[in-house]
Amino acid sequence: MIMPAGLRPPLVVALARPVDSIPGADALPGGTLYEPKSDGFLH
């Protein structure tokens, strides 16, 4: 199977970072959708 160029190693790690607020619904092309975190871990 041939992988697309953007998925071939080496891949850059994208680390999460805290923000004060989440982007609005029109902030990104196609809109945004958020789901509540429900894995049992609270911060």
C-alpha positions in Angstrom: 0.0 0.0 0.0 1.4 3.4 -0.9 0.8 6.1 1.7 0.1 9.7 0.8 3.1 11.9 1.1 1.7 13.8 4.1 1.4 10.5 6.1 4.9 9.1 5.4 7.4 9.1 8.2 9.0 11.1 9.8 5.8 12.7 11.3 5.9 15.8 13.4 4.2 15.4 16.8 1.4 17.8 17.5 1.2 18.5 21.2 -1.9 19.9 22.9 -1.7 23.2 24.7 -4.2 24.9 27.0 -6.3 27.8 25.7 -8.6 30.3 27.4 -11.5 29.6 25.0 -12.5 27.4 22.1 -12.9 28.7 18.6 -16.4 29.8 17.5 -18.5 27.7 15.1 -17.4 29.8 12.1 -13.7 29.9 13.0 -12.7 27.1 10.6 -13.8 26.2 7.0 -16.6 23.7 7.3 -17.4 24.8 10.9 -16.4 23.2 14.2 -17.9 20.5 16.3 -17.0 19.7 19.9 -17.8 16.6 22.0 -17.7 16.5 25.8 -14.8 14.6 27.3 -16.2 11.4 28.8 -13.1 9.2 29.4 -13.4 9.4 33.2 -10.4 11.7 33.8 -11.1 15.1 35.2 -8.6 18.0 35.2 
